[in-house]
Amino acid sequence: MHHSKIETSAVKKPHHQDWKVIKNLLPYISAYKARIIFTLLCLVLAKVANLGVPVTLKNIVDAMSISSIPKALLVVPVSLIVAYGLLRLSASLFAELRELIFSKVTEQTVRQVGLQVFDHLHALSLRFHLSRQTGGMTRDIERGTRGIQSLISYSLFSIIPTLIELVMVLGYLLYAYDIKFVLVTFVALICYVVFTVVITEWRTNFRREVNSLDSEANQSAVDTLINFETVKYFGNEQFESTRYDVNLKKYAQAVLKSQKSLAFLNFGQQIIIVFGLVCILGLASQEVASREMTIGDLVLVNVLMIQLYIPLNFLGVLYREMKQSLIDIDRMFSLLETDQEIPDLPNAPVLQILSPEIGPHIYFKDVSFYYEQNRSILNQVSFEILPGQTIAVVGQSGAGKSTLGRLLFRFYDVQSGTIYLDGQDIRTVKQASLRQAIGIVPQDTVLFNDTIGFNIAYGKPGASQSAIEAAAQSAQIHDFICGLPNGYNTNVGERGLKLSGGEKQRVAIARTLLKNPSLLVFDEATSALDSKTERSIQKELNELAKNRTTLIIAHRLSTITHAHQILVMESGSIIERGTHASLLKDGQRYAEMWRVQQNQIQL
């Protein structure tokens, strides 16, 4: 399954995957070249100003040390003090400008990548969405978009500035002082970086485990909350709580292991930093004692080291977070790499309906299909629906009736045979145009957690309120909506659970009426309605179907007696076909089903 590919894609990745992620991100960022150049300029200027601060401080200290304190203000040029203040202000100004200018790049990159992932997920097949875990996947997307922000922020505002400052400090030490200062600083930094990278790499496995368990816990919570009604039916609140707690305990244990390794990393870093500072101050003290360096030089070297080590002190955290961001982004990008399975052909044309006012001609030619190889669903199924005609399909559950609708929408591709709409193989046309031409009232209606008005208008986004109300009246639900306190602005709740099954189905019928498609599919469209409401809506559906090609997948035979042709399916094959009257006359499977249902009505 595609889902397993996603779940395992981030379990263990070679180092080159990090560069692959960066390479994937670069096109989004490089679109803002001017902002990048200006940001880098501000970054360099900020670091130049930052280096100038301790150098100016050294000059102030040296100027003051050659005079007694009362005369100090006369000796120290006022310009030095002003310069010191301006340099500190400049460093802050350029740093803020850098963030201000680049923030648009970051936000636009996050928006574009997030939108691309969202669009790709909608383009994936029904098979993928039936096997995915919503909670874990949404958490992957959330962490991925957050990871882009973190990666850009840490690299541009922490890592790159630190590297620039390191080069400047080492260059100044080499220019102004003995090379041994440069060597000690360089060796300490190399030890620090190597130690940080090695230990952080070791810690990465702990972080992956934490993320994996976090997704599992979140998935468990989302599943149980989505299915809360089932939980209550069986009184399994305590069972769900225990199951969730098991995941939380695993997560807590993984976090503790990660925290212990972090403590080891931080303490090791401090040992290296302290050792480097002590060595530098020891050398500087000797130079001052031998008159090779001034007190100002000692202050300068000390401030430079502290200024350099402060950002380096967070290198472990930064490196870890950047690695984690790369993992999270890679996990999100792996969604983009998931095979679409049912793609449009290159340059696929738009579906052409020859007579939109009466609907297309449908032809299933020798169609065979299976979801799993060892379980056949359809076997050499052939039938036609002439423009404007209504065909009904009946049969026991599992006979393959609903699969016909899914194949017509091209949620799956057939293994053999062809489905034609007005002579066009549906595999050769754009899927968007195919689905635009078809309207469906499904057996199981799932609504958006929004208003009734929004859910009806979903059939035709942007429709006027009068059109929405007209569709609701045709679906016999307008009066019910008007009786609600908030009318069409009433929220239907998660998956429409605030409405009854019949009310949800009437909303679905109104939505399809508003779409006004050329081809209609009723998948047991009135199965959740009471007999009185069913008769009322059936009249509307029959009126709607008069001017359109219609496929009815039915359970109640009384709703399809008007069909031009009725197909009786069993085990994936058509075993009977004909009108209601001719099938009753034949006295075969359909006649038996009719007799059973009539007896049930009488009882």
C-alpha positions, 0 to 999 in steps of 0.5 A, a space after each residue: 500500500 502507498 501508506 506503508 511507503 509514507 510511514 517507513 520513508 522517514 524511519 532511516 534515511 542516509 545522509 544524502 537525503 538531507 541534501 535532497 530535501 534542501 535541493 527540493 526546497 531551493 526552487 521555492 526560496 530562489 524565486 526571491 533572489 532580490 530579497 535573499 541578496 538584500 538579506 545577506 547584505 544586512 547579515 554581513 553588515 550586522 556582523 561587521 557592526 557586531 565585531 566593531 563593538 568589542 574593538 571600540 570597547 578595547 579602544 575605550 579601555 586603553 584610552 582610559 587606562 593611560 589616565 587617571 579616572 577624573 581626567 578620563 572623559 577628557 582623554 577618551 574621545 567622545 567619538 569613541 563612545 558615540 561610535 560604540 553606541 552607534 555600532 550596537 544600534 547598527 548591529 540590532 538594526 541590520 539584524 531586524 531588517 534581515 528578519 523583516 525582509 526575509 520573513 516574506 520568503 519564509 511564509 511564501 515558501 511554507 504556503 506554496 509547499 503546503 498548498 502543493 502537498 494539499 493539492 497532491 493529496 486530493 489528486 491521490 486515489 481513493 485506495 490511498 485515502 481508504 488506507 491512510 491514517 488521517 491523524 498521523 498524516 495531518 501531524 506529518 504535514 503540520 510538522 513538515 510546514 513548521 520544519 520549513 520555517 525552523 530550517 530557514 530560520 535556524 540556517 539564515 538567522 543562526 548558523 550562517 551569521 555564526 559562520 560569518 562571525 567566526 571567519 571575521 573573529 579568526 581573521 581579526 585575531 590573525 591580523 592583530 595578535 599572535 597566531 596561537 590565539 587563532 590556533 587555540 580558538 580553531 582547535 576548540 571550535 573544531 572539537 566543539 563542532 565534531 562533538 556536537 555533530 557526533 552526539 546529535 547524530 546519535 540522538 537523532 534515533 531518539 528523536 525519530 522514535 519520539 516523533 513516531 510515538 507522537 504520531 501514533 498517540 495523535 492518531 489514536 486520539 483522532 480515531 477515537 474522537 471521530 468514532 465517539 458515538 461507537 465508543 459510547 454505544 459499546 461503553 468503551 470509554 475506559 478501554 479507549 482511555 487505557 489504549 491512549 494512555 499506553 501510547 502516551 506512556 511509550 511517548 513519555 519514555 522516549 522523551 525521557 531517553 531523548 532528554 538524558 542524551 541532551 543533558 550529556 550533549 550540553 555538559 560536553 559542550 560546556 567542557 569544551 567551551 570552558 577549556 577554550 576560554 581558559 586557554 585563551 585568557 591564559 595566553 592573553 594574561 601572559 601577553 599582558 604581563 609581558 607588555 605584548 598586549 594591553 588591558 584593552 586587548 585582554 578585554 577584547 579577546 575575552 569579549 570576542 570569545 564570549 560573543 562567539 561562544 554564546 551562539 555556539 552554545 546553542 549549536 547542539 540544539 540548532 543542529 538537532 532541530 535542523 536535522 529534525 526539520 529536515 526529517 519532518 520536511 522529508 516526511 512531508 515531501 514523501 507525500 508528494 512522491 506518493 504515486 498518484 495511481 490514477 493520473 490524467 494522461 499528458 495533454 488529456 482533453 476535456 470530456 465533451 458531452 454531446 447533448 448536455 440537456 439530456 445527458 451522455 451515452 454510457 457504455 460499459 464494455 466487458 468491464 472486469 475489476 478487483 480491489 485485491 487480486 484474489 477477490 474479483 468484484 466485476 466479471 465481464 460486465 457490459 451494459 448501455 445507458 442511452 442518453 436521457 434513459 434511467 437504468 437501475 442496478 439491483 442485487 445483494 450486498 457485495 454484488 458489485 453495484 456501488 463499484 459501478 459508480 466508483 468506476 464511473 467517477 474513475 476513482 479506480 481504473 478497470 483491469 480490463 474492458 472500457 467505460 465510454 461516455 459519449 464514445 470517449 474512454 474515460 481514462 483518456 479525458 481529464 478527471 476534473 471534467 469527468 467528475 464535473 459532469 456527474 452528480 451523485 447522491 451516495 448511500 452514506 452522506 458525510 457532510 463538512 463541519 460547517 453550515 447547512 447552507 455551505 454543505 448544499 452550496 458545495 454542489 456549486 460553489 458561489 451559488 446564490 442564496 435563492 438557488 440554494 433555497 430552490 435546491 433545498 425546496 426540491 429536496 424537501 428540506 427547506 421547511 426543516 431548515 427554516 425551522 432551525 434557530 439559525 436557518 441556513 447558518 446552522 452548523 451540522 457538526 463533525 461529519 454532519 452528526 447533528 442531523 439525522 440520517 434522513 436529513 443528511 441524505 436530503 442535504 446530499 440530494 439538494 447538493 446534487 440538484 444544485 450541481 445540475 449535472 448531465 449524468 446522475 448516480 443515485 447510490 441507494 439515495 433514499 435508503 435512510 428516509 422514512 416511507 412518506 419522505 421517500 415517496 415525496 423525494 422519489 417524485 423529485 428524483 424522478 422529475 430530475 432524472 427525466 432530462 438526464 442519463 441516470 444510473 440508480 443503484 437500489 435496494 428498495 425495488 419499489 423506487 425503480 419500477 419506472 427505470 427503462 432497464 433494470 440490471 440484476 447483479 450477483 457475484 459481479 455478473 449481470 444475471 438478468 436484465 429487462 424492464 420491471 414488468 418483463 422481469 416479473 413475468 420471467 419469474 427469476 431472481 428479480 421476481 423473487 426479490 420483489 416478492 420478498 420485499 412486498 411481503 416485508 411491506 405488508 408485515 
